[in-house]
Amino acid sequence: MKAVCGIDLGTQSCKVIIYDYQTKRIIALSHAPVAMIAENDGTREQKAEWYDEALKSCFDHIDAAAKSAIAAIGVSGHQHSLVPLDNYGKAVYNVKLWCDTSTAAECDELTKRAGSEKKLIAKTGLPMRPGYTAPKIQWLKNHKPKAFAQMRHILLPHNYINYLLSGAYRAEYGDASGTALFDVRERKWSSAVCKYISPDLEKILPPLIESGALAGKVTGAAAARYGIPEGALVASGGGDNMMSAIGTGTVRDGFLTMSLGTSGTLFGFSKKPVIDPTGNLAAFCSSSGGWLPLLCTMNCTVASEEFRALFDLDVKALDAEAAKAPIGADGIVILPFFNGERTPNLPNGRASVNGITAANFKRENLTRAALESAIFGMRIGLEGFNTLGFKAKEIRLTGGGSKSPLWQSIAANVMNLPVRIPASSEAAAMGGAIQALWCLQKNSPNKNAEGKKVSIEALADEHVALEGGATVKPEKKDAAAYNKAYSVYSRYLGALSPLYK
């Protein structure tokens, strides 16, 4: 048996899959929870050691025979979160997460140093937003100066897992492009933006390697701790969205992936940089070569989960209730900003229910509006893609929300694009496994030892299965109705946004 391993370090859990690439089967899957520190000022943090503990727990629950077959590992991690380490690889402070909104002041500070948001986008392809890494580093400097002075390595979560496995400090273009410290056009660290924070900052950023390249090999210490083969290859890895792109087959122009989780993302592969002057679409690189323009919302399934808890419904019961309501929820619109919001840029945003009348104030309308709000947020991204000349052909739907037939239908009709569902629900971990296989083939001493050397596109075609081959197609009448409903959503968004700025 020959296998590769995909690791997905998510915000709330760590998952590990072992994939037999000869029989195209996942032969082992394990997961472990990761806790979060949350405070009312928008702080969202974790301890770096929690990642090591979660990874060990995952491997401890996998059969030794399956682990012994691992030849290469690919790691996915939540993007942007700051893992600040000292010279010995120990964290000098907590990991400040992507969903932390306490750095709004630092975003303003760095934007002023750059001269304007427009100038920042010109340098890096990104504006300063609380989700990105750069303002977190500035926050550490402003609020924890002793920790900042001790910092000798700046890593992202997936880089940190690679470090635990291989002992190497490395970064790759995809995840690095989400730091707001990276020149997305030239694919290198931006010296100018680094100097806005500190003249020596660039010196402690990790060296950059190509996507799919070899980051290192599993050390003896890591092999003993996790029960995996010493010397197994560790691929470059990438951010969770970049790895989900591989795991859903979004490695060619025109394909979009929509991920419906706590956060929502919409991203597409491009062979050239896609720079959005409004900053709504992040100008990221991919982890398969090329670029990955992306929209991220911080409140995707949040509204549906909140209303599900309020009405004491399980997931299927919520869908059944929402299915009773008409498209547009009879005029009820939810702005789902329970955690502030990243796109649109409203870190101080609040959730609201709008359009209530004595006639439409019904449970089915509220539940449907909660589901619709997630996809209306994605529509903002699709309009950005269209404006920038990206021609979308279809959407690959993933994340927890993708399992809902009602949400699948809403997505197809709001976006007016066919929707397909990957068979594996573990898109990021699967992307890690496929990238690990790519790395294994690239680094085989005998080019024929692992079969004919192929591209990442060919590997995705071979190993990304789609659920039953079914496609959810938009209905002309329903798509037209959702155009009207989205216009109502947009009016409420435009009217209420100034309250939160």
N, C-alpha and C positions, 0 to 999 in steps of 0.2 A: 504493500500500500504506500502511495506517495501522496503527501498532503501539504497544504499551506494553511497558515493561520491568519485570521482577520480579527483584530482587536478594535473595538469601538468604545472609547471613553466618552460617554455622554455626560450631560450635566447632572443627571440624577442616577445614572447607573453605568457600570462597566460590563460589556458583553464580549465574549470570546467565542468564535466559531472555528472549527477545524474542518477544512474542505478537501475531500478526496477529488483531485482534479482529473483523475483518470475515469472515475465512474460518475463524476459530476454530482456528488452527494455531499451534503453537510453531515459529517459523521459524529460531531459533538457540538454542543452549544451550552454555554453557561453564562450566568449573569450575577452581579452583586450590586447592591445599592451603594450610592454615594450621598452622604448628607450635605446640607448646605447651611451656611450661616446667613441669616437674613435680618436686616434692620430697617427701621422706618424711613431712614434717609436715603433709601435706594441701594444700600450696601448688600451685595451678594458675593459671598466668599466661601472658599473651601481650604482645607489643609492639604498640602502636597502629599503628605504621608498617607492620606486616605486613598489616593490613587494606587499606591503600592499595595496597600492592604486589600483593596477591591480586586486588583489584578491577581494577587496571590489566591484570594478566595475563588475566583473564577477557575484558575488552573487546578486548584485543589479538588474541584468538583468534576474534573474531566478524567476519564480513564487513562491510565498510564500508557496503554498501548496506542491510543489515539495521539497522545502528546509525543510519543517517541517517533511518530511518522512525520513530524513537522520538519520541513526543509527550509522554509522561509516564512517570514512574518511581515504583515503590513498593518500599520496602525492608523486609525482614524481618531481624531480628538476634537472636542468642541473648540470652536475658533476663538481667537482674540484674547482669551484669558491669560493673565500674566503670571508666570511661574518664575519668581526671582530667586536665584540661587547664589550662595557664596562660593568661594574658591574650592570648597570641598563637596559641592553638589548638594548642600543642605539649604532648604528654603529660609530666607531671611525675613519673610512675612507670608501671610496667607496668599492663596491664589485668588486674585480679584477676577471675577467672572465676566463673561460677555454680557450678561443680563444685569450687571451692576450699573446703576444710573447715577451714582454719587459723584461722578467726575464731570458733570456739566460745566462747572467753573473752569476746570482744566482745559476743556475743549475750547472755551472762549479765550483762555490765556494763550494757547498755542496758535489759534487762528489769528489773533492780534499780532503775534510775533511773525507769522507768515505774511501779514499784510492784508489778507482777505481769504475768504473761503475759495474764491475763484483761483487764487494763486496756489493754494494747497492742492486743489484738484489738478491744476496744471503740472505740479511736481510729482504727485503720487497717484493720481486718478481717484483719490478719495478726499472727502471733507473730514474734519474732525468730528467724530460722533462718540458718545459715551461708551458704546459697545466696543470700540476698537482698542488696541493695546496701548498706543502712544499716550493718550490721556491718563491711563492707569499708571504708567511709569512716572508721568509728571505728578500725579496724585501722591505716589510713594515719596517722591522728592519733597513735595510740599508738606505732607502730613506725617511721614515716617522717615525723617532725614538720616537717622542712624542706620536703618535698614537699607536705605538707598546707598549710603556710603559703603556698606558691606557687600553690595550686589556685584558679582563678577560674571554672571551668566544670566541672560534673559532667554527663557524658553516659552514656548506655547505648550499646551497639555500633551499633544501628540509627540512633540519633540522630547518632552520629559519622559514619556513612556519609552521612547527609543533610547534615551539615556539610561533608564533603569535596565533595559535589556542588553545594551551594547557598551555602555560607558562613554559613548561618543556624543559630543555636542554638535548637532547638525540642524539645519533648517532647509526646507524646499520651497520652491516658488509659490505654490498654491496657498499654503497656510501663511507664509510670510507676507503675501500680498494683502492680508487682512489686518495687518498691524498698524496701518497708516504711517509706517516708517519705510515703505518700499516703493521704489520707482517701477510702476507696473509696465511701463513702455520698455524700459531698458532692462528689466528683470534683475535688479540689484537694490541693495539698501540705499536709501536716499540720504546722502551725507548732510544735505541742507536741513532736512526735517529733523534728523537726529540731533543736530546742533542746537535746534530750538529748545531741546530739553537739557542737553549737556554736551560740551565739546568732546567728551570721551565716550559718549554712548555707543557709537558705532563699533568701538573696540570690543565691547562685551556682547555684541550680537553674534549669534552662531554663524559659521560659514554656510554658504548656500550651495546646495547640490541640485542636480536635475531631478525632475519628477521620475520616480521609478528607479532611481539610482540606488546603489548600495550605501546605506547609512552606517552599517557596521555589522558585527556578528555577535551572537549571544555569548556573553562571557561565562566563565566557569561559575562565578558567584551567582549570576542570574539563573543559570541552568540549575544550580542546586536549590535556589529559593523557589523557583516556579515549577520545577520538575520537567523542564523542556530540554531539547538537545543542545549541548554546547556547540558553538560554531554555526548554528542555523543562521541564515541570512536575515538581516533586518533591512527592509526596504525603506525608502525615503518617507513613506506615509503621507499624511496630509490632513487638512481640516475636514470636519465631518461632512460639510457640503461637497467638497471636492471628491471625497471618497464615495459619497452617495451618488455622485454623478457617474463614477465608474460602475458602481453596483447596480445602477438602473440603466446603464447603456448610453448615458448622455455623454458621448465622446466624439460626436460628429456635429457639424453645423446644422442648426434647425431643430434640434431636439431640446425640449425643456423638461426639467424635473421640478415637480411641486411637492414639497414635503410638508405634511400636516402634522405637526407635533405641538408641544408647548409654544415653541416659536414656529413661525412659518417661513419657508424659503421658496423662491422661484428662481431657477438659474438655468443657463443654457451654455453649451459649448460654442466657442468661436475660435477660428484660426487666427484672428487678429484682435488687438485690444479694442474693447468697447468702453468708451469713456462717456459717462453721463454728466453733463454740465450741471444738472440739478442736484447731483449727489444721491438721488433715490436708488439708483442701481449701483452697487459697489463694483468697481472695476478690478475684479480679482483675476488671478491666473488660475488655471486648472492644475490638477495633480496628475494629468495624463499628457502634458504638453499642450500648449495653447492657452486660451483664456476662458474665464467662467464668470461673465457678468451676472450679478445676483441681487435680488431683492430680499430683505429680511424684515419680518415683522415680529415683535416680541409677544404678541397676544393672538396666537392662532387658535388652538383648541381651548384656550383659557376660558372664553365666554361660555362655550358649551359645557365645560366641566363645572363652572360656577353655577349655571342654571340647573345642571343635572343634580348637583348636590342640594340646591335650594328646593327642588321639587321631589327629591328623593327617588330619582329614576336611575335605572341602569342604562347602559349605552344603547341597547336595542329598544328599550322603552322610550328613550329620548328621541331616537330616530322615528319611531312609530308616531309619537306625538307630533313631531315637526312635519311629518308627511301629511298630516291632516290640514295644514295651513297652505294657503296659495303662495305662489311665487311673489316675493316681496313682502311676505308676512302681513298682508293687509295694511301696509303702511307703517308698521313698526320697524325702526332701524336701531341697531345697537352699534355704538362706537365702543369697541372691546378693550379699551386701554387700561386694564386692571393693573398693569405693571409699568405705567408710562409707555412710551412707544419710540421705536427706532425709525420706522418709516411709516408715516411721516415723522419728522424729527420732533417729537414731543416727549422729552424725558420726564416732564412733570404732568403728563396727560392723565386724565381720569376717565373711567368707563361711564357710559350713560345710555339710557333707554329713551328713545325719542319717537314722537309721532303717536303717542298713546291717546286713544279716545275711549269713551264709555263702550263703544261698539266693538273695538278690536282688542281690548285688553283681555286676552285669553292665553292660556298656557301654550297652546299649539303655536300661536303667533310668536310668542317670546322665544320658544325653543327653536323655531325655524329661523328667526332673526339672528339668534346666536350662531347657528351653523352658517348662515349666509355671510355674516360679518367677516368670518375668516377668509372666505374666497374673494369678497370685495376688496380686502386688503391686498390680495395677490393681483387683482386686476390693475392696481396702480403700477405694479411692475411690468405687466404685459403691455400696458400703454407706453411705458418707457422703452421697452424692447422695440415696439413698433416704430416709435419716433426715431430711434437710432438706426433703423434699417435692418434689424434682426428679423428674419422671416421665420416665424415659428411654424412647424409642421404638425407636431403632436406633443402631448404632455405625458410624462411618466409620473404616476402618482404614487407617493410613498409616505411613510409615517403612520402613526396610529389612526389618524382620521381616514386614511385611504381604504380601510376595511369597510367603511360605511357605504352601501350602495346609494343612499340618498346624497351623501357628500360627493360621491363620484359623479352623479348626475348634475348636482349644483355646479361642480367644477367645470364639467364639459360645457354647460350652457352659459355660465358667467363668462368663461374665457372664449367660448365659441370655437373650441378646438377638440379634436378627438383625444380621449384619455385612455391610457393603457396602464395596467397594474403589474409590476414585477412580481413573480411568484414568491421570491424571498422577501420577508418583511424586514430583514436585517440588511438594508441597503448599504449602510456605511461599513459594517463589518465585512460584507460580501465584497465591497469595493476594495477593502484592505487585502482580502484574500486574493483577488484578481491581480492587484498591483504586486503582491508578493510573488505570484506566479510569473508576472512580467519580469520582475527583478531576477528571479531564479533563472529564467531563460537567458536574460542578458548576461548573467555572470557565470553561466555554465562553462567549465574549462573545455568541454567538448561540445561544440555548437549543436551537435545532433543528439546529445545525451538526454535532453529534455524535449526532443522532438524538433521540428522545424521552427526556427526563430520567427516569431510573428509579432505583429503590432498590437498595441493596446486595443485598437478597434476590433481586430480579429478575435482577441481574447474575450472582449465584452460580448461580441456576437455569439461566441461559443458557450459562454458560461452564465450569461444573464438570461434566465428563463422568464417568460411573461405568463401571467396567470391565465391558463386556459386559452390563450390566444385571443381573448375577447377584447373588443374595443367599445368603449362607451362614447357614442357619437352625440354631438349637440343636435337638438331639435330646433328647427327654424323658429317656430312659434315661441318656444320657451326661451331661446336666446334673445329674441326681441323683447320679451317681457322682462328679462334680467337687465337688458340695456336700460330700460326705464327705472327699474329698481336701483340700479347702480347710480343713476343720475340723482335719485333722492338721497342715497347714502352720501354722495359727493357734496350735495348742498349742506347737509348737516355737518359733515366734516369741515367744510370751508367756514361755516358760521361759528363753530365751537372751538376750532383750533386756536384762535387768538387768546382764548381764556387761559391757555396752558403755556404760553410763551413768556 
